[in-house]
């Protein structure tokens, strides 16, 4: 019997297999807070209601011991919608010895060193479940938009955006490979087969950034669609974000409660269309708000915060200068100094959630951009081939899972949003 389904069994006897999250005793009563992965529940062991062996086992229990028990399910006497277990029999599976993480404050470095154990905490349990819900929402939404999953390689011979932030890897007799920073170029190939597709997996960035928003290994979903142009691309992105928000609101009530997450801002996201600024308009607005950003510069964290601080919904910044964006983005036909792209900036300080663009589908123009960027033409010959054999207008985007989870969970640091964070200064456990 899973704890999450316990309400179905009120008045009945059930068997529960779980860990002891916490324990307190009062004379002839022992109160056990149990965790089985699906939820938490209190079990009450009364000395006069169980065998000597079961009571002895209850007395021996320590934090994180694993047990099996038989109990009757009852409603909590004071809390509506809360249930308890009245224990009949208790067996020890394994006694935990000197569990190092007590129910008190520990420093972040200690908890990172003991990440393999810290995952058992209520906070981490809630974040992991929200993460699962974010990933589930992404998969479900994309299939409603006729995308299918076609995954991409992690070893790549070249990069989407240059090799300065890639991890090089010796690759047998073939020279140097790189750990992928995006599967975009590969799923652009697949759209000629399946029309709309996406990949979903780990990607790697060798940026020496030590911030609350950066990891060196994280999970990314990249989507690509044939015959999708800039406006439809934005529509799909907005729909995806709203689908994630709704999925979490509908399924993560207990997790939000544990994290003390105010869900009112998330509910407002579902009520309005997302705000849009062109890059040019965003720069003007930022200058008016006191930012010293100059045209042609990328937005910093403070700039993103300024643009969204009074907004109930995420903000699209579209049509950026060609000079600061990658070679594969399509030039805006209304202004050849701009490209048809977007960054989607989340509210509540969540930063950039999505980056997307319409891709250049003209062979000659794409080759010209590759030469302008002084990229090795031979390495990208397979990519330019896609424009020689039935090229079509197409667009795509990518969303970082951990950034979406950070926003949904309302946590401060992105390292909390992946089971085992990899950062500039951390490779263990």
C-alpha positions as CSV (number, residue, x, y, z in Angstrom):
1,X,0.0,0.0,0.0
2,X,1.4,3.4,-1.0
3,X,1.0,6.3,1.5
4,X,-0.4,8.6,-1.2
5,X,-3.5,6.3,-1.6
6,X,-4.1,5.8,2.1
7,X,-7.4,7.8,2.2
8,X,-9.0,5.0,0.2
9,X,-8.4,2.6,3.1
10,X,-9.9,4.3,6.2
11,X,-11.0,1.7,8.7
12,X,-9.1,-1.0,6.9
13,X,-5.9,-2.8,7.7
14,X,-2.9,-2.2,5.4
15,X,0.8,-3.1,5.0
16,X,3.2,-0.2,4.7
17,X,6.9,-0.4,3.8
18,X,8.7,2.8,4.6
19,X,11.5,4.7,6.3
20,X,11.4,6.4,9.6
21,X,11.7,10.1,8.9
22,X,11.3,11.1,12.5
23,X,10.3,9.6,15.8
24,X,9.1,10.8,19.2
25,X,8.0,8.9,22.2
26,X,5.7,9.6,25.2
27,X,5.7,6.8,27.8
28,X,3.7,3.9,26.3
29,X,3.2,5.6,22.9
30,X,5.6,6.0,20.0
31,X,4.9,8.4,17.1
32,X,6.6,7.6,13.9
33,X,6.7,9.9,10.9
34,X,7.0,7.6,7.9
35,X,8.1,8.2,4.3
36,X,7.7,5.7,1.5
37,X,8.5,7.9,-1.5
38,X,4.9,8.7,-2.4
39,X,4.2,10.7,0.8
40,X,4.4,11.1,4.5
41,X,2.2,9.8,7.3
42,X,2.2,9.4,11.1
43,X,2.1,5.9,12.6
44,X,1.1,5.5,16.2
45,X,2.5,2.5,18.2
46,X,0.7,1.9,21.5
47,X,2.5,-0.5,23.8
48,X,-0.7,-2.2,24.9
49,X,-1.9,-2.7,21.3
50,X,1.1,-4.6,19.9
51,X,3.2,-7.6,20.7
52,X,6.3,-7.3,22.9
53,X,8.4,-7.8,19.8
54,X,6.7,-4.9,17.9
55,X,7.1,-2.6,20.9
56,X,10.7,-3.5,21.3
57,X,11.3,-2.8,17.6
58,X,9.6,0.6,17.9
59,X,11.9,1.5,20.8
60,X,15.0,0.6,18.8
61,X,14.0,2.6,15.8
62,X,16.4,5.4,14.7
63,X,16.0,8.1,12.0
64,X,16.1,6.6,8.5
65,X,15.6,3.0,9.7
66,X,13.5,1.0,7.2
67,X,10.5,-1.0,8.4
68,X,7.4,-2.9,7.4
69,X,4.3,-2.5,9.5
70,X,0.7,-3.6,9.5
71,X,-1.8,-1.0,10.7
72,X,-5.3,0.2,10.6
73,X,-5.9,3.5,8.8
74,X,-7.8,6.2,10.7
75,X,-8.6,9.8,10.3
76,X,-6.6,12.3,12.2
77,X,-8.6,13.4,15.3
78,X,-8.0,17.1,14.7
79,X,-6.9,17.7,11.1
80,X,-9.3,17.4,8.2
81,X,-7.9,15.4,5.3
82,X,-5.0,14.0,7.3
83,X,-4.7,10.3,8.2
84,X,-2.8,8.1,10.7
85,X,-1.8,4.5,11.0
86,X,-2.7,2.6,14.2
87,X,0.0,0.0,14.3
88,X,-0.7,-3.7,14.8
89,X,2.7,-5.2,14.0
90,X,6.1,-3.6,13.3
91,X,9.1,-5.3,11.8
92,X,12.6,-3.8,11.2
93,X,14.1,-4.2,7.8
94,X,17.3,-2.3,8.6
95,X,18.4,-0.2,11.5
96,X,20.0,3.1,10.5
97,X,23.2,3.9,12.4
98,X,24.2,7.4,13.3
99,X,22.4,9.1,10.4
100,X,24.5,12.3,9.8
101,X,21.7,14.7,8.9
102,X,19.6,15.7,11.9
103,X,16.4,17.7,11.8
104,X,18.2,21.0,12.3
105,X,20.0,23.6,10.2
106,X,23.1,22.5,8.3
107,X,25.3,24.6,6.1
108,X,25.0,24.2,2.3
109,X,28.4,22.7,1.8
110,X,27.7,20.0,4.4
111,X,24.4,19.2,2.6
112,X,26.1,19.2,-0.8
113,X,28.8,16.8,0.5
114,X,26.0,14.6,1.8
115,X,23.7,15.1,-1.2
116,X,23.1,11.3,-1.5
117,X,21.4,11.5,1.9
118,X,20.0,15.0,1.7
119,X,17.7,13.9,-1.1
120,X,15.6,12.2,1.6
121,X,14.6,15.5,3.1
122,X,11.1,16.7,2.7
123,X,12.3,19.8,0.8
124,X,14.3,17.7,-1.7
125,X,11.4,15.2,-2.0
126,X,9.1,18.0,-2.9
127,X,11.5,19.5,-5.5
128,X,12.1,16.1,-7.1
129,X,8.4,15.5,-7.5
130,X,7.9,19.0,-9.0
131,X,10.8,18.3,-11.4
132,X,9.0,15.1,-12.5
133,X,5.8,17.0,-13.0
134,X,7.6,19.7,-15.1
135,X,9.1,17.0,-17.3
136,X,5.8,15.2,-17.6
137,X,4.1,18.4,-18.6
138,X,6.7,19.1,-21.3
139,X,6.3,15.6,-22.8
140,X,2.5,15.7,-22.7
141,X,2.1,19.2,-24.2
142,X,4.5,18.6,-27.0
143,X,2.6,15.5,-28.1
144,X,-0.6,17.5,-28.2
145,X,1.2,19.9,-30.6
146,X,2.2,16.8,-32.8
147,X,5.9,16.8,-31.7
148,X,7.5,13.4,-31.2
149,X,10.7,12.6,-29.2
150,X,13.8,11.9,-31.3
151,X,16.9,12.1,-29.1
152,X,20.3,13.5,-30.0
153,X,23.9,12.4,-29.3
154,X,25.8,13.7,-26.3
155,X,29.2,13.3,-28.1
156,X,29.4,15.8,-30.9
157,X,32.1,16.8,-33.4
158,X,31.2,20.5,-33.4
159,X,29.1,23.0,-31.5
160,X,26.0,25.0,-32.1
161,X,27.5,28.2,-31.0
162,X,31.3,27.8,-31.1
163,X,33.5,25.7,-28.8
164,X,34.5,28.2,-26.1
165,X,32.0,26.9,-23.5
166,X,32.3,23.2,-24.4
167,X,33.9,20.3,-22.6
168,X,36.4,18.6,-24.9
169,X,36.7,14.8,-24.7
170,X,39.4,12.6,-26.3
171,X,37.7,10.3,-28.8
172,X,39.8,7.3,-29.7
173,X,41.7,7.9,-33.0
174,X,39.2,10.4,-34.3
175,X,40.6,13.4,-32.3
176,X,38.6,15.6,-30.0
177,X,34.9,15.4,-29.4
178,X,32.7,17.6,-27.3
179,X,30.0,17.1,-24.7
180,X,26.9,18.5,-26.3
181,X,25.6,21.9,-25.3
182,X,22.4,21.4,-27.4
183,X,20.8,18.8,-29.7
184,X,19.3,21.5,-31.9
185,X,21.3,20.8,-35.1
186,X,20.4,17.2,-34.9
187,X,16.7,17.6,-34.5
188,X,16.7,20.0,-37.4
189,X,17.7,17.0,-39.4
190,X,14.9,14.9,-38.0
191,X,12.1,17.3,-38.9
192,X,12.5,16.3,-42.6
193,X,11.5,12.9,-41.4
194,X,8.8,13.4,-38.7
195,X,7.8,17.1,-39.2
196,X,7.9,18.1,-35.5
197,X,10.2,16.6,-33.0
198,X,12.1,17.2,-29.7
199,X,15.0,15.8,-27.7
200,X,15.3,15.7,-24.0
201,X,18.5,15.0,-22.1
202,X,21.6,16.2,-20.4
203,X,23.7,19.0,-21.9
204,X,26.9,20.6,-20.8
205,X,28.3,24.1,-20.6
206,X,31.9,24.9,-19.5
207,X,31.1,28.4,-18.4
208,X,33.0,29.4,-15.3
209,X,29.9,31.1,-13.9
210,X,29.2,30.8,-10.2
211,X,25.7,32.1,-9.8
212,X,22.4,30.9,-8.5
213,X,21.3,30.1,-12.1
214,X,24.2,28.1,-13.5
215,X,25.1,24.5,-13.6
216,X,27.8,22.8,-15.8
217,X,25.5,19.8,-16.4
218,X,21.8,20.3,-16.8
219,X,18.7,19.0,-18.6
220,X,17.4,20.6,-21.7
221,X,14.4,20.1,-24.0
222,X,15.0,21.3,-27.5
223,X,12.0,21.3,-30.0
224,X,12.0,21.9,-33.7
225,X,9.2,22.1,-36.2
226,X,9.0,22.1,-40.0
227,X,6.8,24.9,-41.5
228,X,6.7,26.7,-38.2
229,X,7.6,30.4,-38.4
230,X,8.3,33.0,-35.8
231,X,4.8,33.9,-34.6
232,X,3.7,30.3,-34.3
233,X,7.0,29.5,-32.5
234,X,6.1,32.0,-29.8
235,X,2.6,30.7,-29.5
236,X,3.9,27.1,-28.9
237,X,6.4,28.4,-26.3
238,X,3.8,30.3,-24.4
239,X,1.5,27.3,-24.5
240,X,4.3,25.1,-23.1
241,X,5.0,27.3,-20.2
242,X,1.3,27.6,-19.3
243,X,1.0,23.8,-19.5
244,X,3.9,23.4,-17.1
245,X,2.3,25.8,-14.6
246,X,-1.1,24.2,-14.8
247,X,0.3,20.7,-14.4
248,X,2.2,21.7,-11.3
249,X,-0.8,23.6,-9.8
250,X,-3.1,20.6,-10.4
251,X,-0.7,18.0,-9.0
252,X,1.7,19.4,-6.5
253,X,-0.4,20.9,-3.7
254,X,1.4,19.0,-1.0
255,X,4.8,19.7,-2.5
256,X,4.1,23.5,-2.7
257,X,2.9,23.4,1.0
258,X,6.2,21.7,2.1
259,X,8.2,24.4,0.2
260,X,5.9,27.2,1.5
261,X,5.5,28.2,-2.1
262,X,3.0,31.0,-2.7
263,X,1.1,29.8,-5.8
264,X,-0.9,33.0,-6.4
265,X,1.7,34.3,-8.9
266,X,1.6,31.0,-10.8
267,X,-2.2,31.1,-11.1
268,X,-2.0,34.6,-12.6
269,X,0.3,33.3,-15.4
270,X,-2.7,31.3,-16.8
271,X,-5.0,34.3,-17.0
272,X,-3.2,36.5,-19.5
273,X,-1.2,36.5,-22.7
274,X,2.5,36.9,-22.3
275,X,4.0,40.4,-22.7
276,X,6.2,41.1,-25.8
277,X,9.0,43.6,-26.4
278,X,11.3,43.8,-29.3
279,X,14.9,44.0,-28.3
280,X,15.0,47.6,-29.4
281,X,12.0,48.5,-27.2
282,X,13.4,46.6,-24.3
283,X,16.6,48.5,-24.3
284,X,14.7,51.8,-24.4
285,X,12.5,50.7,-21.5
286,X,15.5,49.5,-19.5
287,X,17.3,52.8,-19.9
288,X,14.1,54.6,-18.8
289,X,14.1,52.4,-15.7
290,X,17.7,53.3,-14.8
291,X,19.7,50.5,-16.5
292,X,22.9,51.5,-18.2
293,X,22.7,48.8,-20.8
294,X,23.7,49.8,-24.3
295,X,22.2,48.7,-27.6
296,X,24.0,45.6,-28.8
297,X,24.6,44.2,-25.4
298,X,23.1,41.1,-23.9
299,X,20.7,41.5,-20.9
300,X,22.1,40.8,-17.5
301,X,20.2,39.4,-14.5
302,X,19.4,42.8,-13.2
303,X,18.0,43.8,-16.6
304,X,15.8,40.7,-16.8
305,X,14.5,41.5,-13.3
306,X,13.7,45.1,-14.2
307,X,11.6,44.1,-17.2
308,X,9.6,41.5,-15.3
309,X,9.3,43.1,-11.8
310,X,5.8,44.5,-12.3
311,X,4.6,41.8,-14.7
312,X,2.2,39.0,-13.8
313,X,3.3,37.0,-16.8
314,X,6.6,36.1,-18.4
315,X,8.0,38.5,-21.0
316,X,9.1,37.7,-24.6
317,X,12.1,39.8,-25.9
318,X,12.1,39.2,-29.6
319,X,14.1,40.2,-32.7
320,X,17.6,40.7,-31.3
321,X,20.6,42.2,-33.2
322,X,22.1,39.7,-35.6
323,X,25.6,40.6,-34.3
324,X,25.1,39.0,-30.9
325,X,23.2,35.9,-31.9
326,X,24.3,32.6,-33.5
327,X,24.7,32.0,-37.2
328,X,21.7,29.7,-37.7
329,X,19.0,32.3,-36.8
330,X,17.0,33.7,-39.7
331,X,17.4,37.4,-40.5
332,X,14.3,39.5,-40.0
333,X,13.0,40.4,-43.5
334,X,11.9,43.8,-42.2
335,X,15.3,44.7,-40.8
336,X,18.4,42.8,-41.9
337,X,20.3,43.9,-38.7
338,X,17.9,41.7,-36.6
339,X,17.1,38.1,-36.4
340,X,13.7,36.3,-35.8
341,X,14.4,35.0,-32.3
342,X,13.2,35.3,-28.8
343,X,14.2,34.9,-25.2
344,X,11.4,34.3,-22.7
345,X,12.1,35.8,-19.3
346,X,10.2,34.4,-16.3
347,X,8.7,36.3,-13.4
348,X,9.7,36.2,-9.8
349,X,13.4,36.5,-10.6
350,X,13.4,33.2,-12.5
351,X,15.4,34.6,-15.4
352,X,15.6,33.3,-18.9
353,X,13.4,30.2,-19.3
354,X,13.4,29.7,-23.1
355,X,15.6,30.7,-26.0
356,X,14.2,30.2,-29.5
357,X,14.3,31.3,-33.1
358,X,13.3,30.8,-36.7
359,X,16.2,29.1,-38.4
360,X,17.8,30.2,-41.6
361,X,16.5,27.9,-44.3
362,X,18.3,29.4,-47.3
363,X,21.5,27.5,-48.2
364,X,23.5,30.5,-49.5
365,X,22.6,32.8,-46.6
366,X,23.4,30.1,-44.1
367,X,26.8,29.4,-45.7
368,X,27.5,33.2,-45.7
369,X,26.8,33.3,-42.0
370,X,29.1,30.4,-41.3
371,X,31.9,32.1,-43.2
372,X,31.2,35.4,-41.4
373,X,31.6,33.6,-38.0
374,X,34.8,31.9,-39.4
375,X,33.4,28.5,-38.5
376,X,34.9,25.4,-40.2
377,X,32.7,24.8,-43.3
378,X,33.5,21.1,-43.5
379,X,32.3,20.4,-40.0
380,X,29.0,21.9,-40.8
381,X,28.6,20.5,-44.3
382,X,26.0,17.9,-43.1
383,X,24.0,20.8,-41.5
384,X,24.1,22.9,-44.7
385,X,23.0,19.8,-46.6
386,X,19.6,20.2,-44.9
387,X,19.1,23.3,-47.0
388,X,19.9,21.6,-50.3
389,X,17.3,18.9,-50.2
390,X,13.8,20.1,-49.6
391,X,14.5,23.0,-47.2
392,X,11.4,24.5,-45.5
393,X,10.8,27.4,-43.1
394,X,11.3,26.0,-39.6
395,X,11.7,27.1,-36.0
396,X,12.6,25.8,-32.6
397,X,13.4,26.6,-29.0
398,X,14.9,25.1,-25.9
399,X,13.9,25.2,-22.3
400,X,16.1,24.4,-19.3
401,X,14.4,21.9,-16.9
402,X,16.2,23.2,-13.8
403,X,15.3,26.8,-14.5
404,X,11.7,25.8,-14.9
405,X,11.8,23.7,-11.7
406,X,13.5,26.6,-9.8
407,X,10.6,28.9,-10.7
408,X,7.9,26.4,-10.0
409,X,9.3,25.4,-6.7
410,X,10.2,29.0,-5.7
411,X,13.7,28.0,-4.5
412,X,16.6,30.4,-4.5
413,X,19.4,28.3,-6.0
414,X,19.3,26.1,-9.1
415,X,21.6,23.5,-7.4
416,X,18.5,22.4,-5.5
417,X,16.6,21.6,-8.7
418,X,18.7,18.6,-9.9
419,X,19.5,15.5,-7.8
420,X,23.3,15.7,-8.1
421,X,24.4,19.2,-9.1
422,X,27.5,19.8,-11.1
423,X,29.0,23.2,-10.8
424,X,32.4,24.9,-11.4
425,X,33.5,24.0,-7.9
426,X,31.6,20.7,-7.4
427,X,31.9,17.2,-8.9
428,X,31.0,15.0,-6.0
429,X,29.2,13.0,-4.8
